[in-house]
């Protein structure tokens, strides 16, 4: 079942008051909130542009240093005689002499390139690596890098791919290095620098306690950073053409600049809280005013609801219940304004007078209904009287005294039940015994032409039902369904059903006769009396009328044709072990919410 929302009229006081308050408050709140977000966006842009310029400036310096080192390597490869001698020596002495001269040359060069950690020359045929590094590089690190470098350069030599024309990233151990390699004959000449070396000066920039500067690969993988990233969901692979926000809560600003000389980039991450703490005082004031206005709006609505809408709601709720027929409604004395107290007291006095008047009218109507109910029950009795006399007369003619005695006993039980049928309710056990007497009489009237089966659970025997409820429909089935061609089968099934919110007793009566005509079914469903060429048939109409008197809308009768033939009647009665009260008594209820 879906959620049902209360219907509110466009002309109601509640809607007008709330709409007026909202129309005044919402535009102001919208303006304040928009101004606040606009200010935040301006601050984000300014901070992003400022840091973007700083990152671009330092990335330009890194590219300049790498370009100078690259030109030095290219100069060695193209202009240095010792490189040619080392590549194709005439003798071992020439090779060693060239190597010595190059070693001195690299030692002199490394002093001028502080941003480069090492220069190297690798002779593939001899598997000889000449490497000169800065004094800051430890011996163990140099050995590890040299060994990895020899393996890497051999792979380059064995590969058919040309060497990378840019500086590129290589991870050795757990450390990232940036390399530039140039092939000259059988020699590989190049330089390398630790990512940490390039990032060193960025540690002097204030990016906040949780901000960080990073060198990242072309794929966005961090190589080294000034501060450990505390958010594992920082995405650095979106490119650095413009700034963006990332992180688990989307609260980390990322700006960066890609290198023009290599396959890496320089990036900076700044926490949003670090950015916004430098907002102007006016922006902070607007934010607090917005929060205050948002907080005051429900408080204002609550105050308005309490002093005006709640008393109106009590009055409207009482009126709605009166519209549904509950005249026992009282508003009561509630803690409210004097005007509403006067309305409530006047309303309660008026409803007390109306209820007293209605009780008097209801008692008079109840007496009238009981008299009409007794009349309806007595209307059923003549249907059977003439047939029983004919059966006795026929049995007396053939002198069948045994059947006359049985018929007489059945009639005694039948008429004893009928004489007390002015009662509103009888037990199911008594009703079924009366049905059995009636069926036995009909079996004597139509020998071998009638069969009846009754099924019900034993615990239902003491429930109370209206008298002559089942017998009326069996009488109709026999009257309109029995023929001389084939016997008529009747069945009565009773059961307790609990498929709805309240349990009910289901009574199903079936026969194998010709069933209902379309016109009869239409009249039954419309609640009309049934009139045909045989006269007026009031049996089903009487039963529906009686159930309406006794149960109101809590009982129902459904009639339809069965398959392949026959009539079916389904009766649903509310489950009760005692008689249905039907007196309309009710307690006075207060509307206190």
C-alpha positions in Angstrom: 0.0 0.0 0.0 1.4 3.4 -1.0 1.9 6.4 1.2 -1.2 8.5 1.4 -0.8 12.3 1.8 -3.5 14.4 3.4 -5.5 16.6 1.0 -5.0 20.3 1.6 -7.3 22.8 -0.1 -5.8 25.7 -1.9 -8.2 28.0 -0.1 -7.3 26.8 3.4 -6.0 29.1 6.1 -3.1 26.7 6.8 -1.9 26.8 3.2 -2.2 30.5 3.0 -0.3 31.2 6.2 2.5 28.7 5.4 2.7 29.8 1.8 3.0 33.5 2.9 5.8 32.7 5.3 7.6 30.6 2.8 7.3 33.2 0.0 8.9 35.8 2.2 11.6 33.7 3.7 12.7 31.4 0.8 13.8 34.2 -1.7 15.9 35.8 1.1 17.4 32.4 2.0 18.0 31.6 -1.6 19.9 34.9 -2.2 22.0 34.4 0.9 22.8 30.8 0.1 23.6 31.7 -3.5 25.9 34.6 -2.4 27.7 32.2 0.0 28.3 29.6 -2.7 29.3 32.3 -5.2 31.9 33.5 -2.7 33.2 30.0 -2.1 33.4 29.5 -5.9 35.4 32.7 -6.3 37.8 31.7 -3.5 38.2 28.2 -5.2 39.0 29.9 -8.5 41.5 32.3 -7.0 43.3 29.7 -5.0 43.4 27.3 -8.0 44.7 30.0 -10.3 47.3 31.1 -7.8 48.6 27.6 -7.2 48.3 26.7 -10.9 50.6 29.6 -11.7 53.1 28.6 -9.0 53.1 25.0 -10.2 53.5 26.0 -13.8 56.4 28.3 -12.8 58.3 25.6 -11.0 57.5 23.0 -13.7 59.1 25.4 -16.2 62.2 25.6 -14.0 62.4 21.8 -13.9 62.0 21.6 -17.6 64.7 24.2 -18.1 67.1 22.2 -15.9 66.2 18.9 -17.7 66.7 20.6 -21.1 70.1 21.9 -20.1 71.2 18.4 -18.9 69.7 16.9 -22.1 71.8 19.3 -24.3 74.9 18.3 -22.3 74.2 14.6 -23.0 73.6 15.4 -26.7 76.8 17.4 -26.9 78.8 14.4 -25.5 77.2 12.1 -28.0 77.9 14.2 -31.1 81.0 16.4 -30.4 83.2 14.5 -27.9 86.1 12.6 -29.5 86.4 10.3 -26.4 82.8 9.1 -27.0 83.8 7.9 -30.5 87.0 6.3 -29.1 85.0 4.5 -26.4 82.5 3.4 -29.0 85.0 2.0 -31.5 88.5 1.9 -29.8 91.6 0.9 -31.7 93.0 -0.9 -28.7 92.3 -1.5 -25.1 94.5 1.4 -24.1 92.5 3.7 -26.3 89.3 2.5 -24.6 90.6 2.9 -21.1 92.1 6.4 -21.9 88.8 7.5 -23.5 86.9 6.2 -20.5 89.2 8.0 -18.1 88.8 11.3 -20.0 85.0 10.9 -20.1 85.0 10.2 -16.4 86.8 13.5 -15.7 84.5 15.3 -18.1 81.4 13.9 -16.3 82.8 14.8 -12.9 83.2 18.4 -14.1 79.8 18.5 -15.7 77.9 17.2 -12.6 79.1 20.1 -10.6 77.2 22.5 -12.9 74.0 20.5 -12.9 72.8 20.4 -9.3 69.3 19.2 -10.3 70.7 16.1 -12.0 71.8 13.2 -9.7 74.0 11.3 -12.2 75.4 11.0 -15.7 76.2 7.6 -17.2 77.7 6.0 -20.3 77.1 2.3 -21.1 79.1 0.2 -23.6 76.9 -2.7 -24.5 79.5 -5.0 -26.0 81.7 -4.8 -23.0 78.8 -4.5 -20.5 80.7 -1.6 -19.0 78.9 1.2 -17.2 80.5 4.5 -16.5 78.4 6.4 -13.9 79.2 9.7 -12.1 76.7 10.8 -9.4 76.2 13.6 -6.9 77.8 13.3 -3.4 74.2 13.1 -2.0 73.7 9.7 -3.6 74.8 6.9 -1.2 77.0 4.1 -2.4 74.4 1.4 -1.9 71.8 3.4 -3.8 74.3 4.0 -6.6 75.0 0.3 -6.9 71.3 -0.6 -6.9 70.6 2.0 -9.6 73.6 0.9 -11.7 72.6 -2.7 -11.7 69.1 -1.9 -12.6 70.3 0.6 -15.3 72.5 -2.1 -16.9 69.6 -4.5 -17.1 67.3 -1.8 -18.5 69.8 -0.6 -21.1 70.4 -4.2 -22.3 66.6 -4.5 -22.7 66.6 -1.3 -24.8 69.5 -2.7 -26.9 67.6 -6.0 -27.5 64.4 -4.2 -28.4 63.7 -2.9 -31.9 61.9 0.1 -30.5 63.8 3.5 -30.6 64.8 5.1 -27.4 62.3 7.5 -25.8 62.9 11.0 -27.1 61.8 12.5 -23.7 62.7 12.0 -20.0 60.7 9.0 -18.8 59.9 7.4 -15.4 61.4 4.2 -14.1 60.8 2.6 -10.7 63.8 1.0 -9.1 63.1 -0.7 -5.8 60.5 1.5 -4.2 61.9 4.7 -5.6 61.0 6.5 -8.8 63.7 7.9 -11.1 63.5 10.0 -14.2 65.9 9.0 -17.0 67.0 10.4 -20.3 68.8 8.0 -22.6 70.5 8.7 -26.0 71.9 5.9 -28.2 75.2 6.6 -30.1 76.5 3.6 -31.9 77.0 0.9 -29.3 76.9 3.4 -26.5 74.0 4.6 -24.4 74.6 8.0 -22.9 72.2 9.6 -20.4 71.4 11.0 -17.1 69.0 10.3 -14.2 67.5 12.1 -11.3 65.5 11.0 -8.4 61.9 12.2 -8.3 62.5 13.3 -4.8 65.3 15.6 -5.9 63.1 17.5 -8.3 60.4 17.9 -5.8 62.7 19.1 -3.0 62.1 22.9 -3.4 58.3 22.4 -3.3 58.4 21.5 0.4 59.0 25.2 1.0 55.5 26.1 -0.3 52.7 26.3 2.2 49.9 24.1 1.0 48.3 23.6 4.4 48.9 20.9 7.1 47.2 18.3 4.9 48.1 19.7 1.5 50.8 18.1 -0.6 53.0 18.6 -3.7 53.5 15.6 -5.9 55.3 14.3 -8.9 53.1 11.9 -10.8 53.5 9.7 -13.8 51.6 10.3 -17.1 49.0 7.8 -15.8 48.4 9.7 -12.6 50.4 7.5 -10.2 52.1 9.4 -7.4 55.9 9.1 -7.5 56.9 11.2 -4.5 55.1 13.8 -2.4 56.0 16.4 0.2 53.2 15.2 2.6 51.7 11.8 2.8 48.2 11.7 1.3 45.6 10.7 4.0 42.8 10.0 1.5 43.4 6.8 -0.5 40.7 7.9 -3.1 42.6 10.9 -4.5 42.4 10.7 -8.3 45.3 12.2 -10.2 44.6 10.8 -13.6 42.1 13.4 -14.9 44.7 15.7 -16.5 45.8 19.1 -15.4 44.2 21.4 -18.0 42.0 22.8 -15.2 41.5 22.3 -11.5 39.1 19.7 -10.1 38.0 18.3 -6.8 38.6 14.6 -5.8 38.9 12.5 -2.7 36.5 10.4 -0.6 34.4 13.4 0.3 35.2 15.4 -2.9 37.0 17.9 -0.7 40.5 18.0 -2.1 41.5 20.6 -4.8 43.9 19.3 -7.4 46.0 21.6 -9.7 49.0 20.6 -11.8 51.1 21.1 -14.8 52.5 18.4 -17.2 56.2 18.5 -18.1 57.1 19.6 -21.6 60.4 17.6 -21.5 59.2 14.3 -19.9 56.3 11.9 -19.3 55.4 13.2 -15.8 53.7 16.1 -14.2 53.9 18.2 -11.1 50.7 18.5 -9.0 49.4 20.0 -5.8 46.6 18.9 -3.5 44.9 21.4 -1.2 42.3 20.6 1.4 39.0 22.5 1.0 39.0 23.4 4.6 42.4 25.0 4.2 41.0 27.1 1.3 37.9 28.2 3.0 39.5 29.3 6.3 40.8 32.3 4.4 37.3 33.5 3.4 36.5 37.1 4.1 34.6 37.8 7.2 31.5 38.9 5.3 31.2 35.5 3.6 31.4 33.8 6.9 28.7 36.1 8.3 26.5 35.4 5.3 26.9 31.7 5.9 25.9 32.0 9.6 23.0 34.2 8.7 21.8 31.6 6.1 22.0 28.9 8.7 20.2 31.0 11.3 17.4 31.8 8.8 17.1 28.1 7.9 17.0 27.2 11.6 14.4 29.9 12.4 12.1 28.9 9.5 11.0 25.6 11.1 10.8 27.3 14.5 8.5 29.9 13.0 6.4 27.2 11.4 6.3 25.2 14.6 5.1 28.4 16.5 2.5 29.1 13.9 1.5 25.4 13.9 1.1 25.4 17.7 -0.9 28.6 18.2 -3.1 28.5 15.1 -2.9 25.3 13.0 -3.3 22.8 15.8 -6.6 24.2 17.1 -7.8 24.5 13.5 -6.7 20.9 12.9 -8.7 19.7 16.0 -11.8 21.5 14.7 -11.3 20.1 11.2 -10.8 16.6 12.5 -14.0 16.8 14.5 -15.9 18.1 11.5 -14.6 15.3 9.3 -15.7 12.7 11.9 -19.1 14.3 12.0 -19.3 14.0 8.2 -18.7 10.3 8.7 -21.6 10.0 11.1 -19.8 10.1 14.5 -21.9 12.6 16.5 -20.1 11.5 19.7 -17.1 13.7 18.9 -15.9 16.2 21.5 -13.0 18.7 21.2 -12.6 19.2 24.9 -10.7 21.9 26.8 -7.2 22.2 25.4 -4.4 24.7 26.1 -5.1 27.2 23.4 -6.1 30.8 22.7 -9.3 32.3 24.2 -11.0 32.5 20.8 -10.5 28.8 20.2 -11.6 27.9 23.7 -14.9 29.7 23.1 -15.4 27.9 19.7 -14.5 24.5 21.3 -17.0 24.9 24.2 -19.8 26.0 21.9 -19.0 23.1 19.6 -19.1 20.5 22.4 -22.4 21.8 23.8 -24.0 21.8 20.3 -22.8 18.2 19.6 -24.1 17.0 23.0 -27.6 18.2 22.1 -27.3 16.7 18.6 -26.2 13.3 20.0 -29.1 13.2 22.4 -31.5 14.0 19.7 -30.0 11.4 17.4 -30.2 8.7 20.1 -33.9 9.3 20.5 -34.4 9.1 16.7 -32.2 6.0 16.5 -34.1 4.1 19.2 -37.3 4.8 17.3 -35.8 3.6 14.0 -34.4 0.5 15.8 -37.8 -0.5 17.0 -39.2 -0.1 13.5 -36.4 -2.2 12.0 -37.0 -5.0 14.5 -40.6 -5.1 13.6 -39.8 -5.1 9.9 -37.2 -7.9 10.4 -39.8 -10.1 12.1 -42.2 -9.4 9.2 -39.5 -10.4 6.7 -38.9 -13.7 8.5 -42.6 -14.5 8.6 -42.8 -13.8 4.9 -40.7 -16.9 4.3 -43.0 -19.4 6.2 -45.9 -19.7 3.7 -43.5 -20.8 0.9 -43.3 -24.2 2.5 -46.6 -24.7 4.2 -48.7 -25.8 1.2 -46.1 -28.3 -0.1 -45.9 -30.2 3.2 -49.7 -30.7 3.3 -49.6 -32.1 -0.2 -46.9 -34.6 0.8 -48.9 -35.8 3.8 -52.0 -36.2 1.7 -50.2 -38.3 -0.9 -48.6 -40.5 1.8 -52.0 -41.0 3.4 -53.5 -42.1 0.1 -50.9 -44.9 -0.2 -51.1 -45.7 3.5 -47.4 -45.4 4.1 -47.7 -44.8 7.8 -44.0 -45.2 8.5 -43.1 -42.3 6.2 -46.1 -40.3 7.6 -44.6 -40.7 11.1 -41.2 -39.6 9.9 -42.7 -36.7 8.0 -44.6 -35.7 11.0 -41.5 -35.7 13.2 -39.6 -33.7 10.6 -42.6 -31.2 10.4 -42.7 -30.9 14.2 -39.0 -30.0 14.3 -39.4 -27.7 11.3 -42.4 -25.7 12.6 -40.9 -25.6 16.1 -38.0 -23.8 14.6 -40.2 -21.6 12.5 -42.3 -20.6 15.5 -39.2 -19.2 17.2 -37.8 -17.7 13.9 -38.6 -14.2 15.1 -35.3 -14.3 16.9 -32.5 -12.3 15.2 -29.9 -15.1 15.7 -29.7 -18.8 16.3 -26.7 -21.2 16.6 -25.3 -22.8 13.5 -26.1 -26.2 15.0 -29.8 -25.3 15.3 -29.9 -23.8 11.8 -28.3 -27.0 10.2 -30.7 -29.3 12.1 -33.5 -27.3 10.7 -31.9 -27.6 7.2 -31.7 -31.4 7.6 -35.4 -31.6 8.5 -36.2 -29.5 5.5 -34.1 -31.6 3.2 -35.5 -34.8 4.5 -39.0 -33.6 3.8 -38.0 -32.7 0.2 -36.3 -36.1 -0.2 -39.7 -37.7 0.7 -41.4 -35.4 -1.9 -38.8 -36.2 -4.6 -37.5 -39.8 -4.0 -34.1 -40.5 -5.6 -34.1 -37.1 -7.2 -32.3 -35.1 -4.4 -29.0 -35.4 -2.6 -27.5 -32.9 -0.1 -24.1 -32.8 1.5 -23.2 -30.5 4.5 -19.6 -29.9 5.6 -18.3 -27.7 8.4 -15.7 -27.8 11.2 -17.1 -28.7 14.6 -15.8 -25.5 16.3 -18.3 -23.5 14.3 -21.4 -25.2 15.7 -22.0 -22.5 18.4 -21.5 -19.4 16.3 -24.6 -17.2 15.8 -26.2 -16.7 12.4 -29.5 -15.3 11.2 -32.3 -18.0 11.1 -33.5 -19.4 7.8 -30.3 -18.1 6.1 -29.2 -21.4 4.5 -32.7 -22.9 4.1 -33.9 -20.0 1.9 -31.3 -20.7 -0.8 -31.7 -24.5 -0.6 -35.5 -23.9 -1.1 -34.7 -21.8 -4.2 -32.4 -24.5 -5.6 -35.0 -27.2 -5.2 -37.8 -25.1 -6.6 -36.0 -24.0 -9.7 -33.3 -26.7 -10.2 -34.9 -30.1 -9.7 -36.1 -32.0 -12.8 -37.3 -35.6 -13.5 -34.4 -36.2 -15.9 -31.5 -36.3 -13.5 -31.1 -36.0 -9.7 -30.2 -32.6 -8.1 -27.0 -32.4 -6.0 -26.9 -29.8 -3.2 -23.9 -29.0 -1.1 -23.4 -26.6 1.9 -19.9 -25.8 2.9 -18.9 -23.6 5.9 -15.4 -22.5 6.9 -13.6 -19.8 8.9 -11.5 -17.5 6.8 -8.7 -15.3 8.1 -7.4 -13.8 4.8 -8.4 -10.3 5.7 -7.8 -8.0 8.8 -10.9 -9.5 10.5 -11.9 -13.2 10.3 -15.2 -14.1 8.7 -17.4 -17.2 8.2 -17.8 -18.2 4.6 -20.9 -20.2 3.5 -21.0 -21.6 0.0 -24.2 -23.2 -1.3 -24.0 -25.1 -4.7 -26.5 -27.0 -6.8 -26.3 -28.8 -10.1 -29.4 -27.3 -11.6 -29.8 -24.9 -14.5 -28.4 -21.9 -12.6 -29.4 -18.2 -12.7 -30.6 -16.4 -15.8 -28.8 -13.3 -16.8 -31.7 -11.1 -15.9 -32.0 -12.7 -12.4 -28.3 -12.2 -11.8 -28.6 -8.5 -12.8 -31.6 -8.0 -10.5 -29.8 -9.7 -7.6 -26.6 -7.6 -8.0 -28.8 -4.4 -8.2 -30.7 -5.4 -5.1 -34.1 -5.6 -6.9 -36.9 -7.9 -6.2 -37.1 -10.7 -8.7 -40.3 -10.9 -10.7 -40.9 -13.4 -13.6 -43.7 -15.2 -15.3 -44.2 -17.3 -12.1 -44.7 -14.2 -9.9 -42.6 -12.4 -7.4 -39.6 -14.2 -5.7 -38.7 -12.4 -2.4 -36.4 -15.1 -0.9 -33.0 -13.8 -1.8 -34.2 -10.2 -1.5 -35.4 -10.9 2.0 -32.1 -12.5 3.0 -30.1 -9.5 1.7 -32.5 -7.1 3.6 -32.1 -9.0 6.8 -28.3 -9.1 6.6 -28.3 -5.4 6.0 -30.4 -4.8 9.1 -28.2 -7.1 11.3 -24.7 -6.5 10.0 -24.7 -3.3 8.0 -21.8 -3.4 5.4 -19.9 -6.2 7.3 -21.8 -9.0 5.5 -22.2 -9.8 1.8 -23.9 -12.2 -0.6 -22.5 -13.1 -4.1 -24.5 -15.1 -6.6 -23.1 -16.6 -9.9 -23.3 -19.7 -12.0 -20.9 -22.6 -11.5 -19.0 -24.6 -14.0 -20.3 -26.5 -16.0 -23.8 -25.7 -14.6 -25.6 -24.9 -11.4 -26.0 -21.9 -9.2 -23.5 -20.9 -6.5 -24.2 -18.6 -3.5 -21.3 -17.2 -1.4 -22.2 -15.7 1.9 -19.7 -13.9 4.1 -20.6 -13.1 7.8 -18.4 -11.5 10.4 -17.1 -14.1 12.8 -18.7 -13.9 16.2 -19.6 -16.4 18.9 -22.4 -14.2 20.3 -25.2 -12.3 18.6 -24.3 -9.2 16.7 -25.0 -6.3 19.0 -26.6 -4.0 16.4 -27.6 -1.4 18.9 -25.4 1.3 17.6 -24.1 2.2 21.1 -20.8 4.1 21.2 -18.7 6.0 23.7 -18.0 9.7 23.5 -14.6 10.3 21.9 -12.5 13.4 22.4 -10.4 15.1 19.7 -7.3 15.9 21.7 -4.6 15.9 19.0 
